[in-house]
Amino acid sequence: MDKRRHWREQEQRLVQRWNAAAVRYQEVQAQISASPAASEELKVLEQTARAEVDAVRREVAKLKVEFNSGKRY
């Protein structure tokens, strides 16, 4: 039962990271679309936000594989 609680907490943290990364990426996209000439700083922020979303996406995929293979729950 302790494993399940740990897994659930891990999943909740991952959901929070996903939501935060998605919001940051959407905010940067809104800033870029609002300004006609995107600055270099905004481009770097966009790349950083996209990398964070991709990292969380890979972690979600990893947990999904573990779940489907029977290593979780």
N, C-alpha and C positions, 0 to 999 in steps of 0.2 A: 504494500500500500504506500510505503514511503517513496518508492520509485515513481509511482503514479503522481503523487503530489509534486515531486521534483520535476517530472515531465510537464505537468500542467503549468507550473510556475515558469518553466523555460518557454513554453509555448506562449504564455501571456506576455512575457518580456519581448518575445519575438514579434508578437502582434503590435505591441507598443512601439517597437523600433520601426516596424513597417509603416505604421500610421504616421509617425514623426517624419520619416524619410519621404513619404509620399507628399506630405504637406509642404515640406521644405522644397521639394522638386516643383510642386505646383506654384509655390510663391515665386520661385526664381523664373519659371516659365512666364508667369504673369508680368513680372518686371521686364523681362526681355521683350515680350509682345507689346508692352506699353511704351517702350522707348524705341524710336525708329532706328537708331544706331546703337546696338548693344555694345557696352564697353567691354574691355578685356577682363575686367574684374567679374562682370556678370557671366561671361563665358566660362571662367574658371569655376565660379560658384555652380554653374549648371553642370559642368563635368564632375565636380565633387558630389553634388546631389545625385546625379545619375549613377555614379560609382557606388554610392551608399545604397541606393535602391537595388542595384544589381547584386551587391553583396548579401543583402537581406533576402533577395529572391533565391540566391544559391542556397542559403541556409534553410529556407522553407522547402526547397526541393530535396535537400538532404534529409530533413525530418520526414517528409512525405515518403521517401524511399524506405526509411527505417520503419515507418508505420506499415507500409504495404508489405514489407518483408517479414513482419511479425516481431520485430525487435522492440517495438513499443506497444504497450497495453496488451 
